[in-house]
Amino acid sequence: MLRFKLADDRSMRLLDSSDAGELFELIDANREYLARWMPFVGQTRGVADSLAFIGSARRQMAENRGVQMAVLSADRIIGVAGFHRVDWAAHSTSIGYWLAEEHQGAGTMTLAVSALLDHAFTALRLSRVEIRAGAENSRSRAIPERLGFHEGGLLRSAERIDARLIDHVIYEMTAERWQQLSASASRDALRA
């Protein structure tokens, strides 16, 4: 079973159908906050919707097209992160993520995205990972910026959320760049 230890009591694991109630409760408790940036929130009206998402994520994993993982703190779900889809011909993927408002600011999602990058570039042997973040979503944009992604451009009116059209900033990371950044971070840790 795919699982990543992040730090302290934080980790990531595959979503399971038994998570549907907990996942829905988390989305519902953060509905107003998440709805500003996540189009799925308006379509998630009950546990059955979360169960359908988990079923879709499990099929995606079984078909080797991507993965969606629960982000955990003390074994409680606090968010979701994963690969939207893997393009095996291009050896690339994109990462998406969200985190409950009360759990932001502790570096959890930065650790989660870092673990996903390690997995993408080592286990999956991909060559490129992309993140698209709402241009005005400074918290979401801070993650790829903190991890050293290259800002690749702006997509205007890239996504509709309710009646709003939002622009996306595209961030790119290559396997070579991630290896260089990881080696540099390892050297810095040895010096500390």
C-alpha positions as CSV (number, residue, x, y, z in Angstrom):
1,M,0.0,0.0,0.0
2,L,1.3,3.4,-1.0
3,R,2.1,5.5,2.1
4,F,4.4,8.4,2.7
5,K,5.6,9.6,6.1
6,L,5.9,13.4,6.0
7,A,6.9,14.6,9.5
8,D,5.8,14.2,13.1
9,D,2.3,12.7,13.0
10,R,1.7,13.7,9.4
11,S,1.5,11.3,6.5
12,M,-0.2,10.4,3.2
13,R,-2.0,7.2,2.2
14,L,-4.3,6.0,-0.5
15,L,-8.0,6.9,-0.1
16,D,-10.3,4.0,0.9
17,S,-14.0,3.7,0.6
18,S,-14.2,3.7,4.4
19,D,-12.9,7.3,4.3
20,A,-16.0,8.7,2.5
21,G,-17.8,9.9,5.6
22,E,-14.7,11.6,7.1
23,L,-13.8,13.1,3.8
24,F,-17.3,14.6,3.2
25,E,-17.3,16.0,6.8
26,L,-14.0,17.7,6.2
27,I,-15.2,19.2,2.9
28,D,-18.5,20.3,4.4
29,A,-16.7,21.9,7.4
30,N,-14.4,23.8,5.0
31,R,-17.0,24.4,2.3
32,E,-17.0,28.2,2.2
33,Y,-13.2,28.3,2.3
34,L,-12.6,25.6,-0.3
35,A,-15.3,26.8,-2.7
36,R,-13.3,29.9,-3.6
37,W,-10.8,27.7,-5.5
38,M,-12.1,24.2,-5.8
39,P,-14.9,23.5,-8.3
40,F,-15.6,20.1,-6.9
41,V,-17.0,21.6,-3.7
42,G,-20.3,22.6,-5.2
43,Q,-20.8,19.1,-6.6
44,T,-20.0,17.4,-3.2
45,R,-23.4,17.4,-1.5
46,G,-23.2,14.2,0.6
47,V,-21.2,11.1,1.6
48,A,-22.2,9.4,-1.7
49,D,-20.4,12.1,-3.7
50,S,-17.2,11.5,-1.6
51,L,-17.6,7.8,-2.1
52,A,-17.9,8.3,-5.9
53,F,-14.7,10.4,-5.9
54,I,-12.9,7.7,-3.9
55,G,-14.1,5.0,-6.3
56,S,-12.9,7.1,-9.2
57,A,-9.5,7.6,-7.5
58,R,-9.2,3.8,-6.9
59,R,-10.0,3.1,-10.6
60,Q,-7.4,5.7,-11.6
61,M,-4.8,4.0,-9.5
62,A,-5.7,0.5,-10.7
63,E,-5.5,1.7,-14.3
64,N,-2.1,3.3,-13.7
65,R,-3.4,6.8,-14.7
66,G,-2.6,8.7,-11.4
67,V,-3.2,8.6,-7.7
68,Q,-5.2,10.6,-5.1
69,M,-4.0,10.4,-1.5
70,A,-5.4,11.4,1.9
71,V,-3.2,13.9,3.7
72,L,-3.3,12.9,7.4
73,S,-2.5,14.5,10.7
74,A,-2.7,12.1,13.7
75,D,-4.4,9.6,11.3
76,R,-7.2,12.1,10.6
77,I,-7.8,13.3,7.0
78,I,-6.9,17.0,6.7
79,G,-6.7,17.2,2.9
80,V,-6.1,15.4,-0.4
81,A,-3.1,15.5,-2.8
82,G,-2.2,13.5,-5.9
83,F,-1.5,13.2,-9.6
84,H,-4.4,14.4,-11.7
85,R,-3.4,12.0,-14.5
86,V,-0.1,10.5,-15.7
87,D,0.7,11.0,-19.4
88,W,3.0,8.0,-19.9
89,A,3.8,9.0,-23.5
90,A,5.2,12.4,-22.4
91,H,6.5,11.0,-19.0
92,S,4.6,13.8,-17.2
93,T,1.9,14.5,-14.7
94,S,0.3,17.3,-12.8
95,I,-0.2,17.6,-9.1
96,G,-3.4,18.9,-7.4
97,Y,-4.0,19.5,-3.7
98,W,-6.2,21.0,-1.1
99,L,-5.9,21.3,2.7
100,A,-8.4,22.2,5.4
101,E,-8.1,25.8,6.4
102,E,-7.2,25.2,10.1
103,H,-4.2,22.9,9.0
104,Q,-2.6,25.5,6.7
105,G,0.6,27.3,7.5
106,A,2.4,24.3,9.1
107,G,4.2,23.2,5.9
108,T,2.1,20.0,5.5
109,M,1.2,20.5,1.9
110,T,4.8,21.5,1.0
111,L,5.9,18.2,2.5
112,A,3.2,16.3,0.7
113,V,4.0,17.8,-2.7
114,S,7.7,17.1,-2.1
115,A,6.9,13.4,-1.4
116,L,4.8,13.3,-4.6
117,L,7.7,14.8,-6.6
118,D,10.1,12.2,-5.1
119,H,7.7,9.4,-6.1
120,A,7.1,10.9,-9.6
121,F,10.8,11.2,-10.4
122,T,12.1,8.1,-8.8
123,A,9.5,5.4,-8.6
124,L,7.5,6.4,-11.7
125,R,10.5,7.7,-13.6
126,L,8.6,10.7,-15.0
127,S,10.5,13.7,-16.5
128,R,8.1,16.6,-15.8
129,V,5.5,17.6,-13.2
130,E,3.2,20.6,-13.5
131,I,1.1,22.5,-10.9
132,R,-1.6,25.0,-11.9
133,A,-2.7,27.4,-9.2
134,G,-5.2,30.1,-9.2
135,A,-3.4,33.4,-9.9
136,E,-4.9,35.0,-6.8
137,N,-4.5,32.0,-4.6
138,S,-1.3,33.0,-2.8
139,R,-1.3,30.0,-0.4
140,S,-1.5,27.5,-3.2
141,R,1.1,29.3,-5.3
142,A,3.5,29.5,-2.3
143,I,4.0,25.7,-2.4
144,P,5.6,25.3,-5.9
145,E,7.4,28.6,-5.4
146,R,8.9,27.3,-2.1
147,L,9.9,24.0,-3.7
148,G,11.8,25.7,-6.6
149,F,9.3,25.2,-9.5
150,H,9.8,27.3,-12.5
151,E,6.9,29.7,-13.2
152,G,6.0,28.8,-16.8
153,G,3.2,31.3,-17.7
154,L,-0.4,32.4,-17.1
155,L,-3.5,30.8,-18.5
156,R,-6.3,33.4,-18.6
157,S,-9.8,32.3,-17.8
158,A,-8.5,28.8,-17.2
159,E,-11.2,27.5,-14.9
160,R,-14.8,28.3,-14.0
161,I,-15.8,28.2,-10.4
162,D,-19.5,28.9,-10.1
163,A,-19.9,32.2,-12.0
164,R,-16.3,33.2,-11.8
165,L,-13.5,32.6,-14.3
166,I,-10.1,32.4,-12.7
167,D,-6.6,32.6,-14.3
168,H,-4.1,29.9,-13.5
169,V,-0.3,30.3,-13.1
170,I,1.6,27.3,-14.5
171,Y,4.5,25.9,-12.5
172,E,6.9,23.3,-13.9
173,M,9.5,21.0,-12.4
174,T,11.8,18.6,-14.3
175,A,13.4,15.5,-12.9
176,E,16.8,17.0,-13.5
177,R,16.0,20.2,-11.6
178,W,14.4,18.3,-8.7
179,Q,17.6,16.1,-8.5
180,Q,19.7,19.3,-8.4
181,L,17.5,20.9,-5.7
182,S,17.4,17.7,-3.6
183,A,21.2,17.3,-3.8
184,S,21.7,20.9,-2.8
185,A,19.3,20.6,0.1
186,S,21.1,17.4,1.3
187,R,24.4,19.2,1.2
188,D,22.9,22.1,3.2
189,A,21.5,19.7,5.8
190,L,24.9,18.1,6.2
191,R,26.5,21.5,6.8
192,A,23.9,22.5,9.5
